[in-house]
Amino acid sequence: GAGVSQSPSNKVTEKGKDVELRCDPISGHTALYWYRQSLGQGLEFLIYFQGNSAPDKSGLPSDRFSAERTGGSVSTLTIQRTQQEDSAVYLCASSPRAGAGETQYFGPGTRLLVL
Amino acid sequence: AQSVTQLDSQVPVFEEAPVELRCNYSSSVSVYLFWYVQYPNQGLQLLLKYLSGSTLVESINGFEAEFNKSQTSFHLRKPSVHISDTAEYFCAVRKNQAGTALIFGKGTTLSVSS
């Protein structure tokens, strides 16, 4: 079946602009996670959704970052007033349930470059 | 808090040689352990995971990892690697609690040459 999809696959933006990154999880998966993969920091957790609510936003690096999920499905990560240090690959993952032993299925990522 | 250390950032090996990718973790609570693999130009895929039971877990492509609680390690091994195993390998831990995030190590790049 279809896996996790993300769009766009690549995004180049100018410093100070806002960007929106989209994630379509596997159908029926209730848990959704955003991670960021950068050269200096490796893979970092950003935010977790269970259904449409976000019980854990502890990984969001600043208030310029926000995310929402609608209909228990699609999620959008928004970065306002982008900075060069926001350049990274943003990964979305979903799992059938939120259990700790559940496998997280990752999308291909959105590569963001802030000039 | 949990943390993961992957001791080797790069591991070059020849085809058909054995390999071990090392992973140590730190946690004050019970955790689950995972290895993910990222092939060139592809997304992260689960390779194997340890939740409970037998401390030796295996993947479908010949990799295995052993959970060692006393040494807080979860090293990944393969007795004979192939060119196609060239990839970046990430060790991760997750607190044994619903809705928690994966905490990743910085990754080990395995390069297999002929």
Contacts between the chains, C-beta under 8 A, distances in Angstrom:
chain1	res1	chain2	res2	distance
A	3	B	43	8.0
A	4	B	43	7.8
A	31	B	99	6.9
A	33	B	101	6.4
A	33	B	102	7.7
A	35	B	101	7.8
A	35	B	102	7.7
A	42	B	104	6.0
A	42	B	105	7.2
A	42	B	106	4.3
A	42	B	107	6.5
A	43	B	90	6.5
A	43	B	92	8.0
A	43	B	102	7.8
A	43	B	104	3.9
A	43	B	107	7.7
A	44	B	104	7.9
A	45	B	101	3.6
A	45	B	102	6.9
A	45	B	103	7.3
A	48	B	99	5.8
A	48	B	100	7.9
A	48	B	101	6.1
A	50	B	99	5.9
A	55	B	99	5.8
A	56	B	99	6.4
A	56	B	100	7.6
A	56	B	101	7.0
A	59	B	101	6.8
A	91	B	43	7.4
A	91	B	44	6.9
A	93	B	44	7.8
A	97	B	98	7.8
A	98	B	98	4.5
A	98	B	99	4.3
A	99	B	98	5.4
A	100	B	32	5.5
A	100	B	94	5.3
A	100	B	95	6.6
A	100	B	96	5.1
A	100	B	97	5.6
A	100	B	98	6.0
A	100	B	100	5.8
A	101	B	32	5.6
A	101	B	49	7.3
A	101	B	51	4.5
A	103	B	46	5.0
A	103	B	49	7.1
A	104	B	46	7.5
A	104	B	102	6.3
A	105	B	46	7.8
A	106	B	36	7.8
A	106	B	43	4.8
A	106	B	44	4.1
A	106	B	45	7.3
A	107	B	43	6.0
A	108	B	42	7.3
A	108	B	43	4.5
A	109	B	43	6.4
